[in-house]
Amino acid sequence: MGSFVSLAAGVVLLYWPYVWCWYRKEDEDDYGLRWDYDKRTILQTLLVSAIILALLTPAALWWPWDELPHRRGALVVLKMLGSGLAAAIIEETFFRGWVQPMFRKVMPAAAAIVLTNCIFAPIHLIAIPNPVSLTVFFPGLVMGALREKYGNVLPGMIFHFIGNIWAIWFFPAPINF
């Protein structure tokens, strides 16, 4: 039952922004839902990812986890990578491709980014009911800024996925694989 609910929620979050645009006859570009990229955008996103994760790694190493980096079997890592990629695509499409642009219509970019992340972060308590889950608020600010700077969700997806890969080694698994 839990897998079905997760799948259904993922489908709704992924497709809702596109259905919204179709129903309202609005351009997907206005929401950043087309995955536009160029070499410069990708390189800048990778650089931002490297800098942010380099800053976060000492904090993760300092945190009182049992063992770091976490050691997991290859199959578990592959499942987590797939889950991390799906989460990056689904969450960025919904939060940075629909929620943030909706707020952006009525408020400045910085306020829209912060408010979007005030919704984005608590949602993670569903997967890991631990206050540490709320720390996704801060990388979410980066993803929101990437969406604002580049006008589409792809840079945020890349940053999000790289962050999810990093988290495989530095944070407890959200579910048993």
C-alpha positions in Angstrom: 0.0 0.0 0.0 2.8 2.4 0.9 4.5 1.9 -2.5 1.2 2.6 -4.3 0.7 5.8 -2.3 4.2 6.9 -3.1 3.8 6.2 -6.8 0.5 8.0 -6.9 1.9 11.0 -5.1 4.9 11.1 -7.4 2.6 11.0 -10.5 0.5 13.8 -9.2 3.4 16.0 -8.2 5.2 15.4 -11.5 2.2 15.9 -13.9 0.2 18.5 -12.0 2.2 21.5 -13.2 1.8 20.4 -16.9 -1.9 19.7 -16.4 -2.2 23.2 -14.8 -0.5 24.8 -17.8 -2.6 22.8 -20.3 -5.9 23.5 -18.5 -5.2 27.2 -18.1 -3.7 27.5 -21.6 -0.5 28.9 -20.1 3.0 28.5 -21.6 5.1 25.9 -19.8 8.1 28.2 -20.4 6.5 30.7 -18.0 6.9 28.1 -15.3 10.3 26.9 -16.4 9.0 23.4 -17.2 10.9 23.0 -20.3 14.4 21.5 -19.7 16.5 24.1 -21.5 20.2 23.9 -21.0 23.6 24.8 -22.5 27.1 23.8 -21.6 27.6 27.0 -19.5 24.5 26.4 -17.4 25.5 22.7 -16.7 29.1 23.7 -15.8 27.9 26.5 -13.5 25.4 24.1 -11.9 28.1 21.5 -11.3 30.4 24.2 -9.8 27.7 25.4 -7.5 27.0 21.8 -6.5 30.7 21.2 -5.7 31.0 24.3 -3.6 27.8 23.7 -1.6 28.6 20.1 -0.9 32.2 20.9 0.0 30.8 23.3 2.6 28.2 20.7 3.9 30.6 17.8 4.1 32.5 18.9 7.3 29.1 19.5 9.0 28.0 16.0 8.0 31.2 14.5 9.3 30.8 16.4 12.6 27.2 15.2 13.0 27.0 12.3 15.5 26.0 9.5 13.0 27.0 5.9 13.8 29.4 5.6 10.9 30.4 7.8 8.0 30.4 7.5 5.2 27.6 5.0 5.3 28.5 1.7 3.8 25.7 0.1 1.7 25.5 -2.7 -0.7 25.6 -2.1 -4.5 21.9 -3.0 -5.0 20.8 -0.7 -2.2 22.9 2.1 -3.6 21.4 1.6 -7.1 17.9 1.6 -5.7 18.7 4.8 -3.7 20.2 6.4 -6.8 17.0 5.6 -8.8 14.9 7.0 -6.0 17.1 10.1 -5.7 16.8 10.7 -9.4 13.0 10.3 -9.3 12.8 12.6 -6.3 14.9 15.3 -8.0 12.8 15.3 -11.1 9.4 15.1 -9.3 10.2 17.6 -6.5 11.8 20.1 -8.8 9.0 19.9 -11.3 6.4 20.5 -8.6 8.1 22.9 -6.2 10.4 24.9 -8.5 8.3 24.4 -11.7 4.9 25.2 -10.2 4.8 26.3 -6.6 7.7 28.9 -6.9 6.4 30.5 -10.1 2.9 30.7 -8.6 4.3 32.6 -5.6 6.6 34.6 -8.0 3.5 36.0 -9.6 2.5 37.8 -6.4 5.8 38.5 -4.6 9.5 39.1 -5.2 11.8 36.2 -6.2 13.5 36.0 -2.8 10.2 35.7 -0.9 8.9 33.2 -3.4 12.0 31.0 -3.0 11.8 31.1 0.8 8.1 30.5 1.0 8.4 27.6 -1.5 11.0 26.0 0.8 8.8 26.5 3.8 6.6 24.0 2.1 9.3 21.8 0.5 11.3 21.1 3.7 8.5 19.8 6.0 7.3 17.5 3.2 10.6 15.6 3.8 9.4 14.7 7.3 7.2 12.1 5.7 10.2 10.1 4.5 12.4 10.7 7.5 10.4 11.8 10.6 13.4 13.4 12.1 14.1 17.2 12.5 17.3 16.7 10.5 15.0 16.3 7.4 14.2 20.0 7.7 17.8 20.8 6.7 16.7 20.4 3.1 15.4 23.9 3.4 18.9 25.3 2.8 19.8 23.3 -0.4 16.2 24.2 -1.5 17.2 27.8 -1.4 20.0 27.0 -3.9 17.6 25.1 -6.1 15.2 28.0 -6.0 17.9 30.4 -6.9 19.0 28.2 -9.8 15.4 28.1 -11.1 15.3 31.9 -10.9 18.6 32.4 -12.5 18.2 30.0 -15.4 14.5 30.2 -15.9 13.9 26.5 -15.9 14.0 23.5 -13.5 16.8 21.5 -15.1 19.7 23.1 -13.1 17.8 22.6 -9.9 17.2 18.9 -10.8 20.9 18.4 -11.4 21.8 20.1 -8.1 19.1 18.1 -6.3 20.3 14.8 -7.8 23.9 15.4 -6.9 22.8 16.4 -3.4 20.8 13.1 -3.2 23.9 11.1 -4.2 25.9 12.9 -1.5 23.2 12.2 1.0 23.4 8.4 0.4 26.8 8.4 2.1 26.1 11.1 4.8 22.5 10.5 6.0 20.5 7.5 7.1 18.4 5.8 4.4 14.9 7.2 4.5 13.3 3.7 3.9 14.5 0.2 4.0 15.5 -1.0 0.6 
